[in-house]
Amino acid sequence: IPPSPTPSCSLETASFDFSELVTEIRLLREEMKEYRTEMQEFRTTISNLTVTVGSCQLQIDALTTRVNEMEKQRCEGTNDTTSVLEQTISELKMELNHRDQELLCNDIEIAGIPEDTNERGIHLALTVAQKLGVVLEERDIVDAQRAGTFKRTMSDNSPISRPRPLVVRLTRRTHRDQMLAAARVRRDITTAGLGLALADQRIYVNERLTQTNRRLFYKARVESLRVQWKYLWTREGKIYVRKEHGSPRHRIRSENDFNKVFG
């Protein structure tokens, strides 16, 4: 009959197992503590963003009401007051557009990525950030989706030549600024590495503009080409033009500025 294990061996084994268990529990508690801290920071960021959006929305509603009142007064007013009212309405519309642009302060647009019905917008945004050398995590992105109406050619299901831009909303403005700054330096990034079956295409990362500013930017580009001005860009949602290096820059706020700037 083999001898039974001595009590000392059992105690040593039990002590060893218990020590490992205590270590694992301690590591788990530390990880949970870090996770709770990260979640609290994320909730705080979302809460601050919600308050900011709510405040801007109230201001926009107030401006919209004022614009509607001014337009009503213009229709009911005399010829002497028409020009004053039109100027006031124009100023209010510019202010309203400025408020709308502030709501997009955390957004960027990524253009040039072909569309796929099974694509994951956040994964694409993270991959583009990695190509730009910007460190982002999934928790740094609120949302990432295509902007506009989805369209395909009538003949088959092949992707259209100009895919819709991917709109990415980030949790912090600093992340957006990092993406835009890196895109200005690395202007030659392509779709290589995104897992697409098509040939590599150029990717463009830009600020997201309101519909009004988008139209102004397009018209400013047309005018710049007409008069052969070299520089046209946006910064913090504002549109600027410059004739050549060293010349003063001009800001485009409305269509009335085209005659003042371009002559």
C-alpha positions as CSV (number, residue, x, y, z in Angstrom):
1,I,0.0,0.0,0.0
2,P,1.6,3.4,-1.1
3,P,2.1,5.8,1.7
4,S,-0.5,8.6,1.9
5,P,0.7,12.2,1.3
6,T,2.0,14.0,4.3
7,P,0.0,16.9,5.7
8,S,2.9,19.3,5.0
9,C,2.7,18.7,1.2
10,S,-1.0,19.4,1.2
11,L,-0.6,22.6,3.2
12,E,2.1,23.8,0.9
13,T,0.0,23.1,-2.2
14,A,-3.0,24.8,-0.7
15,S,-0.9,27.8,0.3
16,F,0.5,28.1,-3.2
17,D,-2.9,27.9,-4.9
18,F,-4.3,30.5,-2.4
19,S,-1.4,32.9,-3.1
20,E,-2.1,32.7,-6.9
21,L,-5.8,33.3,-6.3
22,V,-5.1,36.4,-4.2
23,T,-2.7,37.8,-6.9
24,E,-5.3,37.2,-9.6
25,I,-8.0,38.9,-7.5
26,R,-5.8,41.9,-6.8
27,L,-5.0,42.3,-10.6
28,L,-8.7,42.0,-11.4
29,R,-9.6,44.7,-8.9
30,E,-6.9,47.0,-10.3
31,E,-8.2,46.4,-13.9
32,M,-11.8,47.1,-12.7
33,K,-10.6,50.3,-11.0
34,E,-8.9,51.5,-14.2
35,Y,-12.0,50.6,-16.2
36,R,-14.3,52.5,-13.9
37,T,-12.0,55.5,-14.2
38,E,-12.0,55.4,-18.0
39,M,-15.8,55.0,-18.1
40,Q,-16.2,58.0,-15.7
41,E,-14.0,60.1,-18.0
42,F,-16.0,59.0,-21.0
43,R,-19.3,59.8,-19.3
44,T,-18.0,63.3,-18.4
45,T,-16.9,64.0,-21.9
46,I,-20.3,62.9,-23.4
47,S,-22.1,64.9,-20.7
48,N,-20.1,68.1,-21.5
49,L,-20.6,67.5,-25.3
50,T,-24.4,67.2,-24.7
51,V,-24.5,70.4,-22.6
52,T,-22.6,72.2,-25.4
53,V,-24.9,70.9,-28.1
54,G,-28.0,71.8,-26.1
55,S,-26.8,75.3,-25.5
56,C,-25.9,75.9,-29.2
57,Q,-29.3,74.5,-30.1
58,L,-31.1,77.0,-27.9
59,Q,-29.2,79.8,-29.5
60,I,-29.9,78.5,-33.0
61,D,-33.7,78.3,-32.2
62,A,-33.6,81.9,-30.9
63,L,-31.8,83.1,-34.0
64,T,-34.2,81.2,-36.3
65,T,-37.1,82.9,-34.6
66,R,-35.5,86.3,-35.1
67,V,-34.9,85.6,-38.7
68,N,-38.5,84.5,-39.3
69,E,-39.7,87.7,-37.6
70,M,-37.4,89.9,-39.7
71,E,-38.6,88.2,-42.9
72,K,-42.2,88.8,-41.9
73,Q,-41.5,92.4,-41.2
74,R,-39.8,92.8,-44.5
75,C,-42.9,91.5,-46.3
76,E,-45.1,93.8,-44.3
77,G,-42.8,96.8,-44.2
78,T,-42.4,99.8,-46.5
79,N,-39.7,100.3,-49.2
80,D,-37.7,102.6,-46.9
81,T,-37.2,99.9,-44.3
82,T,-36.6,97.0,-46.8
83,S,-32.9,97.5,-47.2
84,V,-32.3,97.7,-43.4
85,L,-34.3,94.6,-42.8
86,E,-32.5,92.7,-45.5
87,Q,-29.2,93.6,-44.1
88,T,-30.3,92.6,-40.6
89,I,-31.6,89.3,-42.0
90,S,-28.3,88.7,-43.8
91,E,-26.4,89.3,-40.6
92,L,-28.6,87.0,-38.6
93,K,-28.3,84.2,-41.2
94,M,-24.5,84.5,-41.0
95,E,-24.7,84.3,-37.2
96,L,-27.0,81.3,-37.5
97,N,-24.5,79.6,-39.9
98,H,-21.7,80.4,-37.4
99,R,-23.6,78.6,-34.6
100,D,-24.3,75.6,-36.9
101,Q,-20.6,75.4,-37.7
102,E,-19.8,75.4,-34.0
103,L,-21.9,72.2,-33.6
104,L,-19.5,70.5,-36.0
105,C,-16.3,71.4,-34.0
106,N,-15.6,67.8,-33.3
107,D,-16.3,66.4,-36.8
108,I,-14.1,65.6,-39.8
109,E,-14.8,64.2,-43.2
110,I,-12.8,61.5,-44.9
111,A,-13.3,61.5,-48.7
112,G,-12.1,59.0,-51.3
113,I,-12.9,55.7,-49.5
114,P,-15.0,53.5,-51.8
115,E,-18.3,52.3,-50.2
116,D,-19.1,48.8,-49.1
117,T,-22.5,47.6,-47.8
118,N,-20.7,45.6,-45.0
119,E,-18.2,48.3,-44.0
120,R,-17.6,49.4,-40.4
121,G,-17.3,53.2,-40.3
122,I,-15.5,53.3,-36.9
123,H,-13.0,50.6,-38.1
124,L,-12.3,52.7,-41.3
125,A,-11.8,55.8,-39.2
126,L,-9.4,54.1,-36.9
127,T,-7.4,52.7,-39.8
128,V,-7.1,56.1,-41.4
129,A,-6.0,57.6,-38.1
130,Q,-3.3,54.9,-37.9
131,K,-2.1,55.7,-41.4
132,L,-1.8,59.4,-40.4
133,G,0.2,58.5,-37.3
134,V,-2.5,59.5,-34.9
135,V,-3.3,57.2,-31.9
136,L,-7.0,56.8,-31.5
137,E,-9.1,54.1,-29.7
138,E,-12.7,53.1,-30.4
139,R,-13.9,55.0,-27.3
140,D,-12.5,58.2,-28.9
141,I,-15.1,58.1,-31.7
142,V,-18.7,58.9,-31.1
143,D,-19.9,57.9,-34.5
144,A,-18.7,57.3,-38.1
145,Q,-21.0,57.0,-41.0
146,R,-21.5,58.1,-44.6
147,A,-23.1,61.5,-45.3
148,G,-25.7,61.9,-48.0
149,T,-28.0,59.6,-49.9
150,F,-26.6,56.3,-51.0
151,K,-26.5,56.0,-54.8
152,R,-25.5,53.3,-57.3
153,T,-25.3,53.1,-61.0
154,M,-28.4,52.0,-62.9
155,S,-26.6,49.3,-65.0
156,D,-25.1,47.2,-62.2
157,N,-24.2,47.2,-58.6
158,S,-20.7,48.6,-59.0
159,P,-19.7,51.5,-56.7
160,I,-20.2,55.0,-58.0
161,S,-17.0,56.9,-59.0
162,R,-17.3,59.4,-56.2
163,P,-18.3,57.7,-52.9
164,R,-20.0,59.7,-50.1
165,P,-17.6,61.1,-47.5
166,L,-17.3,59.3,-44.2
167,V,-18.3,61.7,-41.4
168,V,-16.5,61.0,-38.1
169,R,-17.5,62.7,-34.8
170,L,-14.8,62.5,-32.2
171,T,-15.3,62.8,-28.4
172,R,-12.7,65.6,-28.1
173,R,-11.8,68.5,-30.3
174,T,-8.1,67.8,-29.7
175,H,-8.5,64.5,-31.5
176,R,-10.0,66.3,-34.5
177,D,-7.2,68.9,-34.5
178,Q,-4.6,66.0,-34.4
179,M,-6.2,64.4,-37.4
180,L,-6.4,67.6,-39.4
181,A,-2.8,68.5,-38.6
182,A,-1.5,65.1,-39.6
183,A,-3.5,65.2,-42.8
184,R,-1.8,68.5,-43.8
185,V,1.6,66.9,-43.4
186,R,0.8,63.5,-44.9
187,R,-1.1,64.5,-48.1
188,D,-0.3,61.3,-50.0
189,I,-2.2,58.7,-48.0
190,T,-4.2,56.2,-49.9
191,T,-6.7,53.4,-49.3
192,A,-3.9,50.9,-49.2
193,G,-4.3,48.6,-46.2
194,L,-8.0,49.2,-45.8
195,G,-8.8,45.7,-47.2
196,L,-10.5,47.0,-50.3
197,A,-10.6,45.0,-53.6
198,L,-10.3,48.1,-55.7
199,A,-7.1,49.9,-56.7
200,D,-5.5,52.3,-54.2
201,Q,-7.1,55.7,-54.2
202,R,-6.1,59.0,-52.6
203,I,-7.8,59.8,-49.2
204,Y,-8.6,63.4,-48.2
205,V,-9.2,64.4,-44.6
206,N,-10.9,67.8,-44.1
207,E,-13.0,69.8,-41.6
208,R,-16.7,69.2,-41.8
209,L,-18.5,72.3,-43.1
210,T,-22.2,73.3,-42.9
211,Q,-24.1,73.2,-46.1
212,T,-23.9,77.0,-46.4
213,N,-20.1,77.0,-45.9
214,R,-19.8,74.1,-48.3
215,R,-21.5,76.2,-51.0
216,L,-19.4,79.2,-50.2
217,F,-16.2,77.2,-50.4
218,Y,-17.2,75.8,-53.8
219,K,-18.0,79.3,-55.2
220,A,-14.8,80.7,-53.6
221,R,-12.8,78.0,-55.5
222,V,-14.5,78.9,-58.8
223,E,-13.7,82.6,-58.2
224,S,-10.1,81.8,-57.2
225,L,-9.5,79.9,-60.4
226,R,-11.1,82.6,-62.4
227,V,-8.7,85.3,-61.1
228,Q,-5.8,82.9,-60.6
229,W,-5.5,83.2,-56.9
230,K,-3.2,80.5,-55.4
231,Y,-4.5,79.8,-51.9
232,L,-7.9,78.7,-50.6
233,W,-8.4,76.9,-47.3
234,T,-10.6,76.5,-44.2
235,R,-9.6,76.8,-40.6
236,E,-12.0,76.3,-37.7
237,G,-14.9,76.3,-40.1
238,K,-13.9,79.6,-41.6
239,I,-13.1,80.1,-45.3
240,Y,-10.0,82.0,-46.4
241,V,-8.4,83.0,-49.7
242,R,-5.0,84.5,-50.6
243,K,-3.7,85.8,-53.9
244,E,-0.1,84.6,-53.5
245,H,2.5,83.9,-50.9
246,G,3.0,86.9,-48.6
247,S,-0.2,88.7,-49.7
248,P,-2.9,89.4,-47.1
249,R,-5.6,86.7,-46.5
250,H,-9.3,87.4,-46.9
251,R,-12.2,85.7,-45.1
252,I,-15.3,84.7,-47.0
253,R,-18.4,85.0,-44.8
254,S,-21.1,85.4,-47.4
255,E,-21.6,85.8,-51.1
256,N,-21.4,89.6,-50.6
257,D,-17.7,89.2,-49.9
258,F,-16.9,87.9,-53.4
259,N,-17.1,91.4,-55.0
260,K,-15.2,92.9,-52.1
261,V,-12.4,90.3,-52.3
262,F,-12.1,89.4,-55.9
263,G,-13.2,92.8,-57.4
